[in-house]
């Protein structure tokens, strides 16, 4: 039975890896999700056939009936809730759903360690060390992800900071690890275990509380990597190959994505964690000048009679759910012979790939969507750049103002287009609180209002001009 079980786990692990690989391309992402899902089903079912210590199947032993019942109930309830939420969640709420689901994985890993520590014969040696590390990382990932969800959902507002926060976090980390080491050396005394988990959970909150603005996608990705690592460590403690492989794959993928996103912002990961761009106003002087307001008719005419238009979507488009109207506008312009492309910044929105998912949902062809490196050279040749609810990713101060928190971050060169139209809800600074010099540029016109309403009005006027 053991070799059959391990064979099923191996198949599940291969499906995890193939699924993750397929998710790297929009064309194969849907298939990759299905492969990974099949792998998860196989791994879950195989777990029910783990041999017991005295022969037979552990979950079907007479004295373990309650465990079997609880496991089945948990799968049915959890799977039902997840299936329902997956169907009703808005695409604009996808970042916070990813954050909270990621947190559940970290919390599950921490609970595994808690169960192991409460056994009559708790783990010792290497197993105890790995259980403790998995509990530590999983707890941080859980509470940090919950707080990230609260920020993205609007339950929690501004970032929270306090004096000597970084030093306090370092001391907090050392104390928590000290409690973990005491558990390994002395044994899992209840007081030590409770204090350790409480400190780890509070640490997750402390590390995430000052994060905001453009740093949020990076932090979500980092917490995802933490969850993967925690799951892999607890998989080793349990001797479960599926958990080990799945955890390692998720941890490695999350780590690479985190580093790539930090590189895309030209910000070391240490800066993201210890010198974050928060949602509070930054000490950056305004660019001066005035914003020039345009009407929907002005915007429609500029794009209708242009040869090329580059659209830069941001979180404002996501909040308004305007992606379908944007694509309707795109098809109208293309019917009039206008070349339309979409430019996506790596950290646009609140989650990696958020804008790509929204545009794909609206039906925008994949070959019409370009990333920063592919599209930036086209902006100087472009007649009109249309920025829809984006801020930091098109802010020219990232090139010029060394005092700016986003200085050095690669941006989309929308300001280099012949004309730039910015759709924005109001005149205030964006999510990060940094004033955007693009809004005051001579070649920029501001179209105020919700992206959904503004684009709908532009569509109406394009039809009138056709």
C-alpha positions in Angstrom: 0.0 0.0 0.0 2.8 2.4 0.9 4.4 2.3 -2.6 1.0 2.9 -4.2 0.4 5.8 -1.9 3.8 7.3 -2.8 3.1 6.7 -6.5 -0.1 8.7 -6.2 1.7 11.5 -4.4 4.3 11.5 -7.1 1.6 11.9 -9.8 0.0 14.7 -7.8 3.4 16.5 -7.5 4.0 16.2 -11.2 0.6 17.7 -11.9 1.4 20.5 -9.5 4.6 21.3 -11.4 3.0 21.0 -14.8 0.1 23.1 -13.7 2.3 25.9 -12.4 4.3 25.8 -15.6 1.1 26.1 -17.7 0.0 29.1 -15.6 3.0 31.1 -16.9 1.1 31.7 -20.2 -2.4 33.2 -20.5 -3.1 30.7 -23.3 -2.5 27.7 -21.1 -3.3 29.1 -17.7 -6.8 27.6 -17.5 -5.5 24.2 -18.3 -2.8 24.6 -15.7 -5.3 25.4 -13.0 -7.2 22.2 -13.9 -4.1 20.0 -13.8 -3.1 21.4 -10.4 -6.7 20.9 -9.2 -6.6 17.3 -10.2 -3.3 16.9 -8.4 -4.8 18.4 -5.3 -7.8 16.0 -5.4 -5.5 13.0 -5.8 -3.2 14.1 -2.9 -6.3 14.7 -0.7 -7.9 11.4 -1.5 -4.6 9.5 -1.0 -4.2 11.0 2.5 -7.2 9.0 3.6 -5.3 5.8 2.8 -2.3 6.5 5.0 -1.4 3.2 6.8 -2.0 3.2 10.6 0.7 2.6 13.2 -0.7 -0.9 14.0 -1.7 -1.8 10.4 -4.8 -1.0 8.5 -5.7 2.5 7.4 -5.2 5.3 9.9 -8.4 7.2 9.1 -10.6 4.1 9.1 -9.4 2.7 12.5 -12.3 2.2 14.9 -10.8 4.8 17.4 -10.2 7.3 14.7 -13.8 7.6 13.4 -14.1 11.1 14.7 -11.0 12.2 12.7 -12.5 10.8 9.5 -15.8 12.6 10.2 -14.1 15.9 10.9 -11.9 15.6 7.8 -14.9 14.9 5.5 -16.9 17.8 7.1 -14.0 20.2 6.7 -13.5 19.2 3.0 -17.2 19.5 2.2 -17.7 22.8 4.1 -14.4 24.4 3.0 -14.8 23.2 -0.6 -18.4 24.4 -0.8 -17.6 27.8 0.6 -14.6 28.2 -1.8 -16.6 27.1 -4.8 -19.3 29.6 -4.0 -16.9 32.4 -3.4 -15.0 31.6 -6.6 -18.2 32.1 -8.6 -19.4 35.3 -6.9 -16.2 37.1 -6.3 -15.7 40.2 -8.5 -12.5 40.5 -10.5 -11.8 43.7 -8.6 -11.8 41.7 -5.4 -9.5 39.0 -6.6 -6.3 40.4 -4.9 -7.9 40.2 -1.5 -9.3 36.8 -2.1 -5.8 35.6 -3.1 -4.4 37.2 0.0 -6.9 35.5 2.4 -6.6 32.1 0.7 -2.9 32.3 0.9 -3.2 33.1 4.6 -5.3 30.0 5.1 -2.5 27.9 3.8 0.0 29.5 6.2 -2.5 29.1 9.1 -3.0 25.4 8.2 0.8 24.8 8.3 1.0 26.5 11.7 -1.9 24.3 13.0 -0.1 21.2 11.8 2.8 22.2 14.0 0.6 23.0 16.9 -1.0 19.5 16.7 2.5 17.9 16.5 3.6 19.8 19.6 0.6 18.6 21.6 1.1 14.9 20.8 1.9 12.6 23.7 5.3 12.0 22.0 6.1 15.4 20.4 8.8 15.7 17.6 12.4 15.9 18.6 15.7 16.8 16.9 15.4 17.9 13.3 11.7 17.3 13.2 11.2 19.6 16.1 13.3 22.3 14.5 11.4 22.1 11.2 8.1 22.0 13.0 9.0 25.1 14.9 10.2 27.0 11.8 7.1 26.0 9.8 4.9 27.2 12.7 6.8 30.5 12.9 6.7 31.2 9.1 3.1 29.9 8.7 1.8 32.1 11.6 3.5 35.2 10.1 2.0 34.4 6.7 -1.4 33.9 8.2 -1.7 37.1 10.2 0.1 39.1 7.6 -2.2 37.9 4.8 -5.3 38.6 6.9 -4.0 42.1 7.4 -3.3 42.4 3.7 -6.8 41.3 3.0 -8.1 44.0 5.4 -6.1 46.7 3.6 -7.2 45.7 0.1 -10.9 45.2 1.2 -10.9 48.6 2.8 -11.6 47.3 6.3 -8.3 48.9 7.3 -7.3 52.3 6.0 -3.9 53.9 6.1 -0.7 52.1 6.8 0.2 52.0 10.5 3.6 53.1 11.7 5.2 53.8 15.0 8.7 55.0 16.2 11.6 52.6 15.8 9.3 50.2 14.1 12.1 48.3 12.2 14.2 47.9 15.4 11.1 46.7 17.3 10.3 44.2 14.6 13.9 42.8 14.7 13.7 42.5 18.5 10.2 40.9 18.2 11.6 38.4 15.7 14.5 37.4 17.9 12.2 37.0 21.0 9.8 34.8 19.0 12.6 32.6 17.6 14.0 32.4 21.1 10.7 31.0 22.3 10.8 28.5 19.4 14.3 27.4 20.3 13.1 26.9 23.9 10.3 24.7 22.7 12.9 22.6 20.8 15.3 22.3 23.6 13.1 22.2 26.7 10.0 20.6 25.1 6.6 22.0 24.1 5.4 23.3 27.5 1.9 24.8 27.0 2.9 28.2 28.1 5.9 28.3 25.8 3.8 27.1 22.8 1.0 29.6 23.4 3.5 32.5 23.8 5.4 31.4 20.7 2.3 31.3 18.5 0.9 34.6 19.8 4.2 36.4 19.2 4.5 34.9 15.7 0.9 36.0 14.9 1.6 39.5 16.2 4.8 39.7 14.2 2.9 39.0 11.0 0.7 42.0 11.8 3.7 44.2 12.7 5.5 43.4 9.5 2.5 44.1 7.2 1.0 47.1 9.0 3.3 49.7 7.5 3.0 48.3 3.9 0.8 50.0 1.4 0.7 51.6 -2.0 2.7 50.1 -4.8 4.4 47.7 -2.4 1.2 45.7 -1.7 1.6 43.3 -4.7 5.2 42.5 -3.7 4.1 41.8 -0.1 1.3 39.5 -1.2 3.8 37.6 -3.3 6.2 37.4 -0.4 3.6 36.1 2.0 2.7 33.5 -0.6 6.3 32.3 -0.6 6.2 32.1 3.2 3.1 29.9 3.0 4.8 27.6 0.5 7.9 27.3 2.7 5.8 26.6 5.8 3.8 23.9 4.1 7.0 22.3 2.8 8.6 22.2 6.2 5.5 20.7 7.8 5.3 18.2 5.0 8.7 16.9 6.1 7.6 16.7 9.7 4.6 14.6 8.6 6.6 12.6 6.1 4.1 13.6 3.4 5.8 13.9 -0.1 2.9 15.8 -1.6 3.1 18.6 1.0 6.9 18.7 0.7 6.8 19.1 -3.1 3.8 21.4 -3.3 5.3 23.6 -0.6 8.7 23.8 -2.3 7.1 24.6 -5.6 4.9 27.3 -4.2 7.7 28.7 -2.0 10.2 28.8 -4.9 7.7 30.3 -7.4 6.6 32.9 -4.8 10.2 33.9 -4.0 11.1 34.3 -7.7 8.0 36.3 -8.4 8.7 38.5 -5.3 12.3 39.2 -6.5 11.1 39.9 -10.1 8.5 42.4 -8.9 11.0 44.1 -6.6 13.3 44.3 -9.5 10.5 45.7 -11.7 10.1 48.5 -9.1 13.9 48.9 -8.8 13.5 48.6 -5.1 15.5 46.0 -3.0 13.2 43.7 -1.1 14.7 45.1 2.1 13.4 48.6 1.1 9.9 47.1 0.5 9.9 45.6 4.0 11.7 48.3 6.0 11.1 51.5 3.9 7.7 50.9 2.4 5.7 53.1 0.2 2.6 53.5 2.4 -0.8 54.8 1.6 0.1 58.0 3.4 1.2 61.2 1.7 4.9 61.3 1.0 7.3 64.2 1.4 7.6 65.0 -2.3 7.0 68.5 -3.6 4.2 68.9 -6.1 5.3 69.5 -9.7 3.5 72.9 -9.9 1.4 74.1 -12.8 -2.2 73.2 -13.3 -4.1 70.2 -14.5 -5.9 70.8 -17.9 -9.4 69.3 -17.9 -10.8 67.6 -21.1 -14.3 66.5 -22.0 -15.3 63.1 -23.1 -15.8 64.5 -26.6 -12.2 65.9 -26.6 -10.9 62.5 -25.6 -13.0 60.7 -28.2 -11.9 63.1 -31.0 -8.2 62.8 -30.1 -8.4 59.0 -30.2 -10.8 58.7 -33.2 -8.5 60.6 -35.5 -5.2 59.2 -34.1 -3.2 56.6 -35.9 -2.0 54.8 -32.8 -3.3 54.7 -29.2 -1.7 53.0 -26.2 -4.0 52.2 -23.2 -2.5 52.0 -19.8 -4.9 50.4 -17.3 -4.6 50.7 -13.6 -6.5 49.8 -10.4 -9.0 52.6 -11.1 -10.2 50.6 -14.1 -10.5 47.6 -11.9 -12.5 49.4 -9.2 -14.9 50.7 -11.7 -15.2 47.4 -13.5 -14.6 49.3 -16.8 -12.6 46.6 -18.7 -15.6 45.6 -20.9 -16.3 49.2 -21.9 -12.6 49.8 -22.6 -12.6 46.8 -25.0 -15.8 48.1 -26.6 -14.0 51.4 -27.2 -10.9 49.5 -28.5 -13.0 47.7 -31.1 -14.6 50.9 -32.2 -11.2 52.6 -32.7 -9.9 49.6 -34.6 -12.9 49.6 -36.9 -11.8 53.2 -37.8 -8.2 52.1 -38.6 -6.6 53.1 -35.3 -3.8 50.8 -34.0 -4.6 50.1 -30.3 -2.3 48.4 -27.8 -2.4 47.8 -24.1 0.6 48.5 -21.8 0.9 46.6 -18.5 3.3 47.5 -15.7 4.5 44.5 -13.6 3.0 46.0 -10.4 -0.1 47.5 -11.9 -3.2 46.9 -9.7 -3.0 45.2 -6.3 -1.8 41.7 -7.4 0.7 40.3 -9.9 -1.1 39.9 -13.3 -4.3 41.7 -12.1 -4.6 43.9 -15.2 -3.9 41.0 -17.5 -6.7 39.0 -15.9 -9.2 41.8 -16.2 -8.4 42.4 -19.8 -8.5 38.7 -20.6 -12.0 38.6 -18.9 -13.2 41.4 -21.2 -11.9 39.5 -24.3 -8.8 41.5 -25.2 -6.6 39.3 -27.4 -3.3 38.3 -25.7 -1.2 39.6 -28.6 -2.6 43.1 -28.0 -1.2 43.2 -24.4 2.4 44.2 -23.9 4.6 44.5 -20.9 6.8 47.4 -19.9 9.9 46.3 -21.8 8.0 45.5 -25.0 5.9 48.7 -25.2 8.0 51.6 -23.8 9.8 52.3 -27.1 6.4 52.7 -28.8 5.3 55.7 -26.6 7.3 58.4 -28.4 5.7 57.3 -31.7 2.2 57.1 -30.2 -0.4 59.7 -31.0 -2.4 59.2 -27.8 -1.7 57.4 -24.5 -4.8 56.8 -22.5 -4.1 56.2 -18.8 -7.1 54.7 -16.9 -6.8 54.9 -13.2 -3.1 54.3 -13.0 -0.7 56.5 -10.9 2.7 55.5 -9.7 3.5 53.3 -12.8 3.3 56.4 -15.1 4.8 59.0 -12.7 7.8 60.7 -14.4 9.3 61.7 -11.0 10.5 58.1 -10.8 13.1 59.2 -13.4 14.0 62.6 -12.0 13.2 63.2 -8.3 15.8 61.5 -6.1 13.7 62.5 -3.0 10.7 60.5 -4.3 10.0 57.1 -2.7 9.5 55.7 -6.2 12.7 57.2 -7.6 14.4 54.6 -9.9 11.3 52.5 -10.4 10.9 51.7 -14.1 7.7 53.3 -15.4 5.6 53.2 -18.5 6.6 56.2 -20.6 3.1 57.6 -21.2 4.4 61.1 -20.8 6.4 60.7 -24.0 3.4 60.2 -26.2 2.3 63.1 -28.4 -0.9 63.5 -26.3 -1.8 61.9 -23.0 -5.3 61.5 -21.6 -5.7 60.5 -17.9 -9.0 59.2 -16.6 -9.1 59.9 -12.9 -11.9 60.0 -10.3 -10.6 63.3 -8.7 -7.7 65.7 -8.4 -6.1 64.1 -5.4 -2.9 62.0 -5.3 -3.1 58.3 -6.0 -3.2 55.3 -3.7 0.4 55.8 -2.5 -0.1 59.6 -1.8 2.6 60.7 -4.3 1.8 63.6 -6.5 2.0 62.7 -10.2 4.0 65.1 -12.5 2.3 63.5 -15.5 -1.0 65.1 -14.6 0.6 68.6 -14.9 2.5 68.0 -18.2 1.8 70.2 -21.2 0.7 67.3 -23.3 -1.6 65.8 -20.7 -5.4 66.3 -20.4 -7.4 65.1 -17.4 -10.8 63.4 -17.9 -12.4 63.3 -14.4 -14.9 60.7 -13.3 -15.3 57.0 -12.7 -13.6 55.0 -15.4 -16.8 53.2 -16.2 -18.8 56.4 -16.7 -15.9 58.3 -18.5 -15.2 55.5 -21.0 -18.9 55.0 -21.6 -19.2 58.7 -22.6 -16.1 58.4 -24.8 -17.6 55.4 -26.5 -20.8 57.3 -27.2 -18.9 60.2 -28.8 -16.7 57.9 -30.9 -19.9 56.4 -32.3 -21.1 59.9 -33.1 -17.9 60.7 -34.9 -17.9 57.5 -37.0 
